[in-house]
Amino acid sequence: GPAVRAMGATGAMLPLSAGYLQVRTLGAPIDRLGSMCVQFFLADKDVVGLVVAALLAATVHLALDVVLCPRFGVAGAAIAAVAASSISLAFMVARLRSRRLWPQPFSWPSARGGDVAPFAAFAGPLFLALLMKVVLFALM
C-alpha cells in the first residue's frame, strides 16, 4: 500500500514489504512485552538472563529461517522473527517468575478504587497511538 510505498518500497519489493510488515505487526505486542521484560532484567542486573534470551531468540530465528524461507520467502522470515520473539518472551517471563520479579499478583486498575480515570488519561492516548500503528501496518 501507500504507507509501504512512502517508506521506499517499489516494484517487486512492494508486495514483499507489505507482507513482511503485516506478519511482523501481529508480533508487535510480543515485542513490547519483551521490551518490558528487558527492563526488569536490567533493574535486577541479570545480564546472564538477557544473553540467554538473546541466544535463544537468535537460534530459533536462524533455525526457522532455514526451514521457512525456502517455502514462504519473506513471509517465512517474518514468521520466524515473531516465533523467535515469542520463545524469547516465554523464557524471560519464566525466568522473572522463578526469580520472583514478575509482579504478583498482577492486578488491573479497579473502577471502584478510582484507578481507571487517571490510568486511562495517562495510557489512553498511548494505547490509541499504538493501536493505530498496528492497524496501519496490518492494512498494508
Secondary structure by P-SEA (a helix, b strand, c coil): caaaaaacccccaaaaaaaaaaaaaaaaaaaaaaaaaaaaaaaacaaaaaaaaaaaaaaaaaaaaaccccccaaaaaaaaaaaaaaaaaaaaaaaaaaaccccccccccccccaaaaaaaaaaaaaaaaaaaaaaaaaac
